[in-house]
Amino acid sequence: SRFYYDLTKKNNTMITYPLILNIVLKNDTVLKYRLYGLVNHFGDLTSGHYTALVNKSLQHSIHHNSQKWYYFDDETVKLDQTHGDFDHGFSSISSKDAYVLFYEKIEN
């Protein structure tokens, strides 16, 4: 949660989230999930603004020449070419504004 218990202050801690999320189960099976969208929150509880970033590639690819991240901010939609590049070693992103992350399971 980005808001403290009393809901009067926002938690602005910088978080780092992966483009590929690995979850290890108790039986050592590894499940893999790929980031395909996120919601950002700017401001505080009483005066905030939400934006979204979505990978519009049909397969939600995170590879250099096939990912298609788009930034949505009210009536503005623009291509975002800075949201990770798995092929060039950028496997995670850091932000203090990330609010909700959307991952999909990668089937082996």
Gaussian input, Z-matrix of N, CA and C with variables (Angstrom, degrees):
# hf/3-21g

backbone

0 1
 N
 C     1     B1
 C     2     B2     1     A1
 N     3     B3     2     A2     1     D1
 C     4     B4     3     A3     2     D2
 C     5     B5     4     A4     3     D3
 N     6     B6     5     A5     4     D4
 C     7     B7     6     A6     5     D5
 C     8     B8     7     A7     6     D6
 N     9     B9     8     A8     7     D7
 C    10    B10     9     A9     8     D8
 C    11    B11    10    A10     9     D9
 N    12    B12    11    A11    10    D10
 C    13    B13    12    A12    11    D11
 C    14    B14    13    A13    12    D12
 N    15    B15    14    A14    13    D13
 C    16    B16    15    A15    14    D14
 C    17    B17    16    A16    15    D15
 N    18    B18    17    A17    16    D16
 C    19    B19    18    A18    17    D17
 C    20    B20    19    A19    18    D18
 N    21    B21    20    A20    19    D19
 C    22    B22    21    A21    20    D20
 C    23    B23    22    A22    21    D21
 N    24    B24    23    A23    22    D22
 C    25    B25    24    A24    23    D23
 C    26    B26    25    A25    24    D24
 N    27    B27    26    A26    25    D25
 C    28    B28    27    A27    26    D26
 C    29    B29    28    A28    27    D27
 N    30    B30    29    A29    28    D28
 C    31    B31    30    A30    29    D29
 C    32    B32    31    A31    30    D30
 N    33    B33    32    A32    31    D31
 C    34    B34    33    A33    32    D32
 C    35    B35    34    A34    33    D33
 N    36    B36    35    A35    34    D34
 C    37    B37    36    A36    35    D35
 C    38    B38    37    A37    36    D36
 N    39    B39    38    A38    37    D37
 C    40    B40    39    A39    38    D38
 C    41    B41    40    A40    39    D39
 N    42    B42    41    A41    40    D40
 C    43    B43    42    A42    41    D41
 C    44    B44    43    A43    42    D42
 N    45    B45    44    A44    43    D43
 C    46    B46    45    A45    44    D44
 C    47    B47    46    A46    45    D45
 N    48    B48    47    A47    46    D46
 C    49    B49    48    A48    47    D47
 C    50    B50    49    A49    48    D48
 N    51    B51    50    A50    49    D49
 C    52    B52    51    A51    50    D50
 C    53    B53    52    A52    51    D51
 N    54    B54    53    A53    52    D52
 C    55    B55    54    A54    53    D53
 C    56    B56    55    A55    54    D54
 N    57    B57    56    A56    55    D55
 C    58    B58    57    A57    56    D56
 C    59    B59    58    A58    57    D57
 N    60    B60    59    A59    58    D58
 C    61    B61    60    A60    59    D59
 C    62    B62    61    A61    60    D60
 N    63    B63    62    A62    61    D61
 C    64    B64    63    A63    62    D62
 C    65    B65    64    A64    63    D63
 N    66    B66    65    A65    64    D64
 C    67    B67    66    A66    65    D65
 C    68    B68    67    A67    66    D66
 N    69    B69    68    A68    67    D67
 C    70    B70    69    A69    68    D68
 C    71    B71    70    A70    69    D69
 N    72    B72    71    A71    70    D70
 C    73    B73    72    A72    71    D71
 C    74    B74    73    A73    72    D72
 N    75    B75    74    A74    73    D73
 C    76    B76    75    A75    74    D74
 C    77    B77    76    A76    75    D75
 N    78    B78    77    A77    76    D76
 C    79    B79    78    A78    77    D77
 C    80    B80    79    A79    78    D78
 N    81    B81    80    A80    79    D79
 C    82    B82    81    A81    80    D80
 C    83    B83    82    A82    81    D81
 N    84    B84    83    A83    82    D82
 C    85    B85    84    A84    83    D83
 C    86    B86    85    A85    84    D84
 N    87    B87    86    A86    85    D85
 C    88    B88    87    A87    86    D86
 C    89    B89    88    A88    87    D87
 N    90    B90    89    A89    88    D88
 C    91    B91    90    A90    89    D89
 C    92    B92    91    A91    90    D90
 N    93    B93    92    A92    91    D91
 C    94    B94    93    A93    92    D92
 C    95    B95    94    A94    93    D93
 N    96    B96    95    A95    94    D94
 C    97    B97    96    A96    95    D95
 C    98    B98    97    A97    96    D96
 N    99    B99    98    A98    97    D97
 C   100   B100    99    A99    98    D98
 C   101   B101   100   A100    99    D99
 N   102   B102   101   A101   100   D100
 C   103   B103   102   A102   101   D101
 C   104   B104   103   A103   102   D102
 N   105   B105   104   A104   103   D103
 C   106   B106   105   A105   104   D104
 C   107   B107   106   A106   105   D105
 N   108   B108   107   A107   106   D106
 C   109   B109   108   A108   107   D107
 C   110   B110   109   A109   108   D108
 N   111   B111   110   A110   109   D109
 C   112   B112   111   A111   110   D110
 C   113   B113   112   A112   111   D111
 N   114   B114   113   A113   112   D112
 C   115   B115   114   A114   113   D113
 C   116   B116   115   A115   114   D114
 N   117   B117   116   A116   115   D115
 C   118   B118   117   A117   116   D116
 C   119   B119   118   A118   117   D117
 N   120   B120   119   A119   118   D118
 C   121   B121   120   A120   119   D119
 C   122   B122   121   A121   120   D120
 N   123   B123   122   A122   121   D121
 C   124   B124   123   A123   122   D122
 C   125   B125   124   A124   123   D123
 N   126   B126   125   A125   124   D124
 C   127   B127   126   A126   125   D125
 C   128   B128   127   A127   126   D126
 N   129   B129   128   A128   127   D127
 C   130   B130   129   A129   128   D128
 C   131   B131   130   A130   129   D129
 N   132   B132   131   A131   130   D130
 C   133   B133   132   A132   131   D131
 C   134   B134   133   A133   132   D132
 N   135   B135   134   A134   133   D133
 C   136   B136   135   A135   134   D134
 C   137   B137   136   A136   135   D135
 N   138   B138   137   A137   136   D136
 C   139   B139   138   A138   137   D137
 C   140   B140   139   A139   138   D138
 N   141   B141   140   A140   139   D139
 C   142   B142   141   A141   140   D140
 C   143   B143   142   A142   141   D141
 N   144   B144   143   A143   142   D142
 C   145   B145   144   A144   143   D143
 C   146   B146   145   A145   144   D144
 N   147   B147   146   A146   145   D145
 C   148   B148   147   A147   146   D146
 C   149   B149   148   A148   147   D147
 N   150   B150   149   A149   148   D148
 C   151   B151   150   A150   149   D149
 C   152   B152   151   A151   150   D150
 N   153   B153   152   A152   151   D151
 C   154   B154   153   A153   152   D152
 C   155   B155   154   A154   153   D153
 N   156   B156   155   A155   154   D154
 C   157   B157   156   A156   155   D155
 C   158   B158   157   A157   156   D156
 N   159   B159   158   A158   157   D157
 C   160   B160   159   A159   158   D158
 C   161   B161   160   A160   159   D159
 N   162   B162   161   A161   160   D160
 C   163   B163   162   A162   161   D161
 C   164   B164   163   A163   162   D162
 N   165   B165   164   A164   163   D163
 C   166   B166   165   A165   164   D164
 C   167   B167   166   A166   165   D165
 N   168   B168   167   A167   166   D166
 C   169   B169   168   A168   167   D167
 C   170   B170   169   A169   168   D168
 N   171   B171   170   A170   169   D169
 C   172   B172   171   A171   170   D170
 C   173   B173   172   A172   171   D171
 N   174   B174   173   A173   172   D172
 C   175   B175   174   A174   173   D173
 C   176   B176   175   A175   174   D174
 N   177   B177   176   A176   175   D175
 C   178   B178   177   A177   176   D176
 C   179   B179   178   A178   177   D177
 N   180   B180   179   A179   178   D178
 C   181   B181   180   A180   179   D179
 C   182   B182   181   A181   180   D180
 N   183   B183   182   A182   181   D181
 C   184   B184   183   A183   182   D182
 C   185   B185   184   A184   183   D183
 N   186   B186   185   A185   184   D184
 C   187   B187   186   A186   185   D185
 C   188   B188   187   A187   186   D186
 N   189   B189   188   A188   187   D187
 C   190   B190   189   A189   188   D188
 C   191   B191   190   A190   189   D189
 N   192   B192   191   A191   190   D190
 C   193   B193   192   A192   191   D191
 C   194   B194   193   A193   192   D192
 N   195   B195   194   A194   193   D193
 C   196   B196   195   A195   194   D194
 C   197   B197   196   A196   195   D195
 N   198   B198   197   A197   196   D196
 C   199   B199   198   A198   197   D197
 C   200   B200   199   A199   198   D198
 N   201   B201   200   A200   199   D199
 C   202   B202   201   A201   200   D200
 C   203   B203   202   A202   201   D201
 N   204   B204   203   A203   202   D202
 C   205   B205   204   A204   203   D203
 C   206   B206   205   A205   204   D204
 N   207   B207   206   A206   205   D205
 C   208   B208   207   A207   206   D206
 C   209   B209   208   A208   207   D207
 N   210   B210   209   A209   208   D208
 C   211   B211   210   A210   209   D209
 C   212   B212   211   A211   210   D210
 N   213   B213   212   A212   211   D211
 C   214   B214   213   A213   212   D212
 C   215   B215   214   A214   213   D213
 N   216   B216   215   A215   214   D214
 C   217   B217   216   A216   215   D215
 C   218   B218   217   A217   216   D216
 N   219   B219   218   A218   217   D217
 C   220   B220   219   A219   218   D218
 C   221   B221   220   A220   219   D219
 N   222   B222   221   A221   220   D220
 C   223   B223   222   A222   221   D221
 C   224   B224   223   A223   222   D222
 N   225   B225   224   A224   223   D223
 C   226   B226   225   A225   224   D224
 C   227   B227   226   A226   225   D225
 N   228   B228   227   A227   226   D226
 C   229   B229   228   A228   227   D227
 C   230   B230   229   A229   228   D228
 N   231   B231   230   A230   229   D229
 C   232   B232   231   A231   230   D230
 C   233   B233   232   A232   231   D231
 N   234   B234   233   A233   232   D232
 C   235   B235   234   A234   233   D233
 C   236   B236   235   A235   234   D234
 N   237   B237   236   A236   235   D235
 C   238   B238   237   A237   236   D236
 C   239   B239   238   A238   237   D237
 N   240   B240   239   A239   238   D238
 C   241   B241   240   A240   239   D239
 C   242   B242   241   A241   240   D240
 N   243   B243   242   A242   241   D241
 C   244   B244   243   A243   242   D242
 C   245   B245   244   A244   243   D243
 N   246   B246   245   A245   244   D244
 C   247   B247   246   A246   245   D245
 C   248   B248   247   A247   246   D246
 N   249   B249   248   A248   247   D247
 C   250   B250   249   A249   248   D248
 C   251   B251   250   A250   249   D249
 N   252   B252   251   A251   250   D250
 C   253   B253   252   A252   251   D251
 C   254   B254   253   A253   252   D252
 N   255   B255   254   A254   253   D253
 C   256   B256   255   A255   254   D254
 C   257   B257   256   A256   255   D255
 N   258   B258   257   A257   256   D256
 C   259   B259   258   A258   257   D257
 C   260   B260   259   A259   258   D258
 N   261   B261   260   A260   259   D259
 C   262   B262   261   A261   260   D260
 C   263   B263   262   A262   261   D261
 N   264   B264   263   A263   262   D262
 C   265   B265   264   A264   263   D263
 C   266   B266   265   A265   264   D264
 N   267   B267   266   A266   265   D265
 C   268   B268   267   A267   266   D266
 C   269   B269   268   A268   267   D267
 N   270   B270   269   A269   268   D268
 C   271   B271   270   A270   269   D269
 C   272   B272   271   A271   270   D270
 N   273   B273   272   A272   271   D271
 C   274   B274   273   A273   272   D272
 C   275   B275   274   A274   273   D273
 N   276   B276   275   A275   274   D274
 C   277   B277   276   A276   275   D275
 C   278   B278   277   A277   276   D276
 N   279   B279   278   A278   277   D277
 C   280   B280   279   A279   278   D278
 C   281   B281   280   A280   279   D279
 N   282   B282   281   A281   280   D280
 C   283   B283   282   A282   281   D281
 C   284   B284   283   A283   282   D282
 N   285   B285   284   A284   283   D283
 C   286   B286   285   A285   284   D284
 C   287   B287   286   A286   285   D285
 N   288   B288   287   A287   286   D286
 C   289   B289   288   A288   287   D287
 C   290   B290   289   A289   288   D288
 N   291   B291   290   A290   289   D289
 C   292   B292   291   A291   290   D290
 C   293   B293   292   A292   291   D291
 N   294   B294   293   A293   292   D292
 C   295   B295   294   A294   293   D293
 C   296   B296   295   A295   294   D294
 N   297   B297   296   A296   295   D295
 C   298   B298   297   A297   296   D296
 C   299   B299   298   A298   297   D297
 N   300   B300   299   A299   298   D298
 C   301   B301   300   A300   299   D299
 C   302   B302   301   A301   300   D300
 N   303   B303   302   A302   301   D301
 C   304   B304   303   A303   302   D302
 C   305   B305   304   A304   303   D303
 N   306   B306   305   A305   304   D304
 C   307   B307   306   A306   305   D305
 C   308   B308   307   A307   306   D306
 N   309   B309   308   A308   307   D307
 C   310   B310   309   A309   308   D308
 C   311   B311   310   A310   309   D309
 N   312   B312   311   A311   310   D310
 C   313   B313   312   A312   311   D311
 C   314   B314   313   A313   312   D312
 N   315   B315   314   A314   313   D313
 C   316   B316   315   A315   314   D314
 C   317   B317   316   A316   315   D315
 N   318   B318   317   A317   316   D316
 C   319   B319   318   A318   317   D317
 C   320   B320   319   A319   318   D318
 N   321   B321   320   A320   319   D319
 C   322   B322   321   A321   320   D320
 C   323   B323   322   A322   321   D321

   B1=1.4469
   B2=1.5231
   B3=1.2973
   B4=1.4568
   B5=1.5227
   B6=1.3355
   B7=1.4533
   B8=1.5211
   B9=1.3319
   B10=1.4545
   B11=1.5205
   B12=1.3111
   B13=1.4565
   B14=1.5283
   B15=1.3267
   B16=1.4658
   B17=1.5378
   B18=1.3495
   B19=1.4645
   B20=1.5305
   B21=1.3362
   B22=1.4598
   B23=1.5214
   B24=1.3204
   B25=1.4591
   B26=1.5170
   B27=1.3131
   B28=1.4544
   B29=1.5206
   B30=1.3135
   B31=1.4517
   B32=1.5293
   B33=1.3255
   B34=1.4629
   B35=1.5254
   B36=1.3218
   B37=1.4559
   B38=1.5244
   B39=1.3247
   B40=1.4618
   B41=1.5197
   B42=1.3338
   B43=1.4562
   B44=1.5270
   B45=1.3042
   B46=1.4560
   B47=1.5196
   B48=1.3234
   B49=1.4583
   B50=1.5218
   B51=1.3331
   B52=1.4670
   B53=1.5251
   B54=1.3331
   B55=1.4610
   B56=1.5244
   B57=1.3314
   B58=1.4650
   B59=1.5263
   B60=1.3122
   B61=1.4581
   B62=1.5266
   B63=1.3272
   B64=1.4636
   B65=1.5266
   B66=1.3120
   B67=1.4608
   B68=1.5223
   B69=1.3273
   B70=1.4652
   B71=1.5227
   B72=1.3268
   B73=1.4580
   B74=1.5238
   B75=1.3192
   B76=1.4701
   B77=1.5226
   B78=1.3318
   B79=1.4734
   B80=1.5364
   B81=1.3227
   B82=1.4708
   B83=1.5270
   B84=1.3170
   B85=1.4581
   B86=1.5215
   B87=1.3276
   B88=1.4604
   B89=1.5232
   B90=1.3233
   B91=1.4631
   B92=1.5177
   B93=1.3277
   B94=1.4622
   B95=1.5194
   B96=1.3306
   B97=1.4548
   B98=1.5268
   B99=1.3329
   B100=1.4641
   B101=1.5366
   B102=1.3385
   B103=1.4620
   B104=1.5240
   B105=1.3251
   B106=1.4637
   B107=1.5250
   B108=1.3187
   B109=1.4552
   B110=1.5084
   B111=1.3149
   B112=1.4510
   B113=1.5106
   B114=1.3150
   B115=1.4520
   B116=1.5140
   B117=1.3307
   B118=1.4642
   B119=1.5223
   B120=1.3147
   B121=1.4628
   B122=1.5232
   B123=1.3109
   B124=1.4642
   B125=1.5230
   B126=1.3241
   B127=1.4564
   B128=1.5039
   B129=1.3441
   B130=1.4601
   B131=1.5260
   B132=1.3059
   B133=1.4599
   B134=1.5214
   B135=1.3126
   B136=1.4661
   B137=1.5232
   B138=1.3083
   B139=1.4554
   B140=1.5173
   B141=1.3284
   B142=1.4501
   B143=1.5193
   B144=1.3209
   B145=1.4635
   B146=1.5216
   B147=1.3269
   B148=1.4578
   B149=1.5258
   B150=1.3268
   B151=1.4536
   B152=1.5323
   B153=1.3247
   B154=1.4616
   B155=1.5193
   B156=1.3087
   B157=1.4598
   B158=1.5202
   B159=1.3387
   B160=1.4593
   B161=1.5201
   B162=1.3209
   B163=1.4616
   B164=1.5261
   B165=1.3406
   B166=1.4569
   B167=1.5234
   B168=1.3297
   B169=1.4583
   B170=1.5307
   B171=1.3287
   B172=1.4684
   B173=1.5194
   B174=1.3357
   B175=1.4663
   B176=1.5227
   B177=1.3345
   B178=1.4643
   B179=1.5281
   B180=1.3137
   B181=1.4608
   B182=1.5260
   B183=1.3199
   B184=1.4675
   B185=1.5223
   B186=1.3322
   B187=1.4551
   B188=1.5267
   B189=1.3003
   B190=1.4587
   B191=1.5298
   B192=1.2915
   B193=1.4587
   B194=1.5228
   B195=1.3175
   B196=1.4619
   B197=1.5203
   B198=1.3309
   B199=1.4643
   B200=1.5264
   B201=1.3205
   B202=1.4635
   B203=1.5272
   B204=1.3328
   B205=1.4569
   B206=1.5218
   B207=1.3420
   B208=1.4544
   B209=1.5160
   B210=1.3337
   B211=1.4513
   B212=1.5257
   B213=1.3315
   B214=1.4617
   B215=1.5235
   B216=1.3206
   B217=1.4666
   B218=1.5298
   B219=1.3150
   B220=1.4663
   B221=1.5202
   B222=1.3258
   B223=1.4618
   B224=1.5262
   B225=1.3133
   B226=1.4669
   B227=1.5267
   B228=1.3177
   B229=1.4672
   B230=1.5125
   B231=1.3420
   B232=1.4629
   B233=1.5225
   B234=1.3209
   B235=1.4575
   B236=1.5191
   B237=1.3248
   B238=1.4655
   B239=1.5208
   B240=1.3156
   B241=1.4589
   B242=1.5183
   B243=1.3215
   B244=1.4606
   B245=1.5228
   B246=1.3240
   B247=1.4598
   B248=1.5196
   B249=1.3029
   B250=1.4603
   B251=1.5136
   B252=1.2865
   B253=1.4648
   B254=1.5180
   B255=1.3033
   B256=1.4581
   B257=1.5266
   B258=1.3441
   B259=1.4646
   B260=1.5248
   B261=1.3266
   B262=1.4653
   B263=1.5283
   B264=1.3246
   B265=1.4648
   B266=1.5095
   B267=1.3335
   B268=1.4575
   B269=1.5201
   B270=1.3187
   B271=1.4600
   B272=1.5232
   B273=1.3414
   B274=1.4529
   B275=1.5272
   B276=1.3217
   B277=1.4625
   B278=1.5200
   B279=1.3233
   B280=1.4634
   B281=1.5211
   B282=1.3299
   B283=1.4610
   B284=1.5160
   B285=1.3118
   B286=1.4585
   B287=1.5302
   B288=1.3368
   B289=1.4540
   B290=1.5235
   B291=1.3443
   B292=1.4681
   B293=1.5239
   B294=1.3280
   B295=1.4658
   B296=1.5292
   B297=1.3255
   B298=1.4610
   B299=1.5228
   B300=1.3321
   B301=1.4602
   B302=1.5259
   B303=1.3281
   B304=1.4602
   B305=1.5065
   B306=1.3298
   B307=1.4576
   B308=1.5263
   B309=1.3320
   B310=1.4516
   B311=1.5156
   B312=1.3121
   B313=1.4628
   B314=1.5272
   B315=1.3180
   B316=1.4677
   B317=1.5155
   B318=1.3125
   B319=1.4608
   B320=1.5324
   B321=1.3323
   B322=1.4683
   B323=1.4924
   A1=109.40
   A2=116.24
   A3=121.10
   A4=112.23
   A5=117.91
   A6=120.23
   A7=109.06
   A8=115.48
   A9=120.26
   A10=110.19
   A11=115.85
   A12=122.90
   A13=112.83
   A14=117.44
   A15=119.60
   A16=112.22
   A17=117.77
   A18=125.16
   A19=114.82
   A20=117.51
   A21=118.23
   A22=112.47
   A23=117.61
   A24=120.76
   A25=110.05
   A26=114.64
   A27=120.63
   A28=109.81
   A29=116.06
   A30=122.34
   A31=107.53
   A32=117.79
   A33=122.96
   A34=113.06
   A35=116.65
   A36=120.92
   A37=110.38
   A38=116.68
   A39=121.34
   A40=108.14
   A41=116.33
   A42=120.12
   A43=108.64
   A44=115.36
   A45=121.82
   A46=107.00
   A47=115.43
   A48=119.96
   A49=109.26
   A50=116.93
   A51=121.21
   A52=112.46
   A53=116.18
   A54=120.77
   A55=109.62
   A56=117.04
   A57=123.02
   A58=107.33
   A59=116.41
   A60=123.02
   A61=108.57
   A62=116.36
   A63=121.83
   A64=108.85
   A65=115.82
   A66=121.11
   A67=107.48
   A68=115.61
   A69=121.24
   A70=108.38
   A71=115.60
   A72=121.63
   A73=110.56
   A74=116.48
   A75=121.29
   A76=112.55
   A77=117.65
   A78=120.46
   A79=111.45
   A80=117.39
   A81=125.65
   A82=113.96
   A83=117.82
   A84=120.72
   A85=108.43
   A86=116.68
   A87=120.97
   A88=108.82
   A89=115.68
   A90=121.32
   A91=107.57
   A92=116.35
   A93=121.00
   A94=109.54
   A95=114.55
   A96=122.47
   A97=109.11
   A98=115.87
   A99=122.30
   A100=109.08
   A101=115.59
   A102=121.48
   A103=109.12
   A104=117.54
   A105=119.69
   A106=112.64
   A107=117.89
   A108=119.22
   A109=111.97
   A110=115.91
   A111=120.77
   A112=110.49
   A113=114.99
   A114=123.05
   A115=106.84
   A116=116.01
   A117=121.93
   A118=109.06
   A119=116.86
   A120=121.93
   A121=107.95
   A122=114.85
   A123=121.68
   A124=107.98
   A125=117.01
   A126=120.45
   A127=111.60
   A128=115.00
   A129=120.23
   A130=109.28
   A131=116.51
   A132=120.62
   A133=112.47
   A134=118.01
   A135=120.61
   A136=113.44
   A137=117.28
   A138=120.67
   A139=109.24
   A140=116.37
   A141=120.25
   A142=112.30
   A143=114.14
   A144=121.30
   A145=108.18
   A146=116.37
   A147=121.98
   A148=110.23
   A149=115.77
   A150=122.68
   A151=107.20
   A152=115.89
   A153=119.61
   A154=109.59
   A155=115.41
   A156=122.83
   A157=106.01
   A158=116.90
   A159=121.60
   A160=109.90
   A161=115.41
   A162=121.01
   A163=107.14
   A164=116.91
   A165=122.47
   A166=113.01
   A167=118.40
   A168=120.99
   A169=107.45
   A170=117.91
   A171=120.13
   A172=112.92
   A173=117.52
   A174=121.06
   A175=111.63
   A176=117.04
   A177=122.64
   A178=111.27
   A179=115.63
   A180=121.29
   A181=111.05
   A182=115.47
   A183=120.45
   A184=110.60
   A185=116.34
   A186=120.85
   A187=110.83
   A188=115.67
   A189=124.31
   A190=115.07
   A191=119.62
   A192=121.37
   A193=114.44
   A194=118.36
   A195=118.65
   A196=114.60
   A197=118.69
   A198=119.21
   A199=109.63
   A200=115.98
   A201=121.20
   A202=108.64
   A203=115.42
   A204=120.49
   A205=109.24
   A206=115.92
   A207=121.88
   A208=109.30
   A209=114.91
   A210=123.90
   A211=108.13
   A212=116.67
   A213=122.32
   A214=109.22
   A215=115.64
   A216=121.87
   A217=107.59
   A218=116.51
   A219=122.99
   A220=109.66
   A221=118.39
   A222=119.37
   A223=113.27
   A224=118.11
   A225=122.32
   A226=110.35
   A227=115.58
   A228=122.07
   A229=106.95
   A230=116.50
   A231=118.54
   A232=110.46
   A233=114.67
   A234=121.63
   A235=109.02
   A236=117.10
   A237=122.63
   A238=107.94
   A239=117.08
   A240=121.29
   A241=112.90
   A242=117.28
   A243=120.20
   A244=113.01
   A245=118.42
   A246=118.81
   A247=111.85
   A248=114.32
   A249=119.89
   A250=112.65
   A251=115.29
   A252=122.21
   A253=105.90
   A254=115.41
   A255=122.45
   A256=112.09
   A257=117.53
   A258=121.73
   A259=113.25
   A260=116.86
   A261=120.37
   A262=112.29
   A263=116.34
   A264=120.40
   A265=116.14
   A266=118.45
   A267=120.33
   A268=108.17
   A269=116.36
   A270=121.23
   A271=113.02
   A272=117.06
   A273=120.24
   A274=109.14
   A275=115.06
   A276=122.95
   A277=107.35
   A278=117.06
   A279=121.43
   A280=109.69
   A281=115.52
   A282=120.58
   A283=110.07
   A284=116.59
   A285=121.16
   A286=110.77
   A287=116.82
   A288=121.69
   A289=114.29
   A290=118.36
   A291=120.73
   A292=109.15
   A293=116.07
   A294=121.41
   A295=111.53
   A296=117.46
   A297=122.28
   A298=108.09
   A299=116.91
   A300=122.10
   A301=108.99
   A302=117.04
   A303=122.52
   A304=109.63
   A305=116.29
   A306=122.86
   A307=109.07
   A308=116.33
   A309=121.62
   A310=108.71
   A311=115.05
   A312=120.11
   A313=110.22
   A314=115.74
   A315=122.30
   A316=106.12
   A317=115.33
   A318=120.25
   A319=108.77
   A320=116.53
   A321=120.51
   A322=111.59
   D1=140.94
   D2=179.34
   D3=-92.32
   D4=-4.76
   D5=179.44
   D6=-115.67
   D7=141.85
   D8=179.36
   D9=-71.14
   D10=166.86
   D11=-173.83
   D12=-51.73
   D13=-41.50
   D14=-177.42
   D15=-81.97
   D16=-1.00
   D17=175.99
   D18=62.58
   D19=15.02
   D20=179.74
   D21=-95.82
   D22=-15.93
   D23=-177.64
   D24=-132.45
   D25=146.68
   D26=177.79
   D27=-94.00
   D28=142.88
   D29=174.99
   D30=-85.24
   D31=106.92
   D32=-177.81
   D33=-97.74
   D34=24.50
   D35=178.73
   D36=-61.94
   D37=133.77
   D38=175.67
   D39=-68.61
   D40=128.59
   D41=176.33
   D42=-118.63
   D43=152.58
   D44=175.80
   D45=-116.83
   D46=126.36
   D47=-179.23
   D48=-124.43
   D49=142.07
   D50=-174.89
   D51=-84.84
   D52=152.23
   D53=171.07
   D54=-72.11
   D55=-35.02
   D56=173.58
   D57=-116.89
   D58=120.57
   D59=-179.60
   D60=-101.65
   D61=121.65
   D62=177.95
   D63=-104.35
   D64=127.29
   D65=177.01
   D66=-118.44
   D67=122.33
   D68=-179.21
   D69=-97.22
   D70=122.43
   D71=179.05
   D72=-82.82
   D73=170.22
   D74=-179.24
   D75=-59.61
   D76=-29.22
   D77=179.85
   D78=-89.90
   D79=16.72
   D80=179.28
   D81=68.67
   D82=9.57
   D83=172.04
   D84=-70.54
   D85=137.27
   D86=179.72
   D87=-106.83
   D88=122.33
   D89=174.30
   D90=-99.75
   D91=137.33
   D92=-178.02
   D93=-115.92
   D94=137.40
   D95=178.83
   D96=-130.10
   D97=142.90
   D98=-178.69
   D99=-111.44
   D100=132.39
   D101=176.95
   D102=-67.66
   D103=131.01
   D104=176.24
   D105=-130.07
   D106=-3.45
   D107=176.96
   D108=-173.26
   D109=161.10
   D110=175.24
   D111=-155.86
   D112=155.43
   D113=174.57
   D114=-112.60
   D115=133.16
   D116=175.88
   D117=-105.60
   D118=149.92
   D119=173.79
   D120=-126.46
   D121=127.01
   D122=177.47
   D123=-115.13
   D124=143.80
   D125=178.59
   D126=98.28
   D127=-151.29
   D128=-179.12
   D129=-127.59
   D130=-171.84
   D131=-174.60
   D132=-65.49
   D133=-34.46
   D134=-177.02
   D135=-90.69
   D136=-19.15
   D137=-176.93
   D138=-145.06
   D139=75.29
   D140=-174.92
   D141=-121.11
   D142=171.16
   D143=-179.22
   D144=-144.31
   D145=137.59
   D146=179.98
   D147=-109.84
   D148=142.73
   D149=171.40
   D150=-132.55
   D151=167.40
   D152=178.83
   D153=-134.10
   D154=151.15
   D155=175.01
   D156=-130.85
   D157=122.95
   D158=-173.91
   D159=-132.01
   D160=136.10
   D161=174.94
   D162=-86.23
   D163=106.15
   D164=-175.44
   D165=-87.57
   D166=5.62
   D167=172.20
   D168=-61.07
   D169=136.37
   D170=-176.44
   D171=-56.88
   D172=-35.57
   D173=178.59
   D174=-97.80
   D175=7.60
   D176=-176.91
   D177=54.68
   D178=40.06
   D179=-178.50
   D180=-62.19
   D181=143.64
   D182=176.11
   D183=-112.77
   D184=16.97
   D185=179.74
   D186=-89.46
   D187=153.85
   D188=-167.84
   D189=-46.36
   D190=-56.32
   D191=-172.96
   D192=-92.72
   D193=3.41
   D194=-176.72
   D195=-124.16
   D196=-8.34
   D197=177.37
   D198=-78.38
   D199=147.24
   D200=-178.29
   D201=-137.84
   D202=79.16
   D203=179.45
   D204=-82.53
   D205=130.93
   D206=176.78
   D207=-122.46
   D208=138.46
   D209=-179.23
   D210=-100.92
   D211=125.73
   D212=-179.94
   D213=-113.58
   D214=123.90
   D215=179.93
   D216=-141.58
   D217=96.48
   D218=-174.25
   D219=53.35
   D220=-118.76
   D221=-178.16
   D222=-88.80
   D223=4.50
   D224=179.36
   D225=-98.11
   D226=129.03
   D227=174.45
   D228=-131.31
   D229=125.83
   D230=179.78
   D231=-145.02
   D232=152.43
   D233=176.99
   D234=-66.91
   D235=135.28
   D236=178.56
   D237=-117.36
   D238=108.61
   D239=-176.82
   D240=-98.10
   D241=12.53
   D242=-176.09
   D243=-112.43
   D244=9.57
   D245=-174.62
   D246=-96.40
   D247=72.79
   D248=176.84
   D249=80.38
   D250=153.74
   D251=175.57
   D252=-154.61
   D253=90.36
   D254=-173.38
   D255=-56.53
   D256=-36.50
   D257=-178.36
   D258=-69.87
   D259=-21.50
   D260=-179.11
   D261=-109.71
   D262=23.33
   D263=172.13
   D264=87.83
   D265=2.68
   D266=178.20
   D267=-94.63
   D268=89.72
   D269=-173.75
   D270=-101.51
   D271=0.44
   D272=177.18
   D273=-149.38
   D274=162.36
   D275=-177.77
   D276=-128.64
   D277=145.64
   D278=175.52
   D279=-115.50
   D280=139.28
   D281=-179.22
   D282=-158.49
   D283=148.28
   D284=172.40
   D285=-100.13
   D286=-2.77
   D287=-176.21
   D288=-109.13
   D289=-7.49
   D290=179.61
   D291=-61.32
   D292=132.72
   D293=-175.70
   D294=-117.74
   D295=-48.44
   D296=177.90
   D297=-134.17
   D298=130.84
   D299=178.17
   D300=-109.35
   D301=139.35
   D302=179.81
   D303=-115.55
   D304=120.50
   D305=178.69
   D306=-120.34
   D307=151.28
   D308=172.66
   D309=-123.68
   D310=146.33
   D311=-178.76
   D312=-68.99
   D313=136.37
   D314=175.34
   D315=-96.77
   D316=118.19
   D317=179.02
   D318=-81.80
   D319=137.08
   D320=-179.67
   D321=-79.55

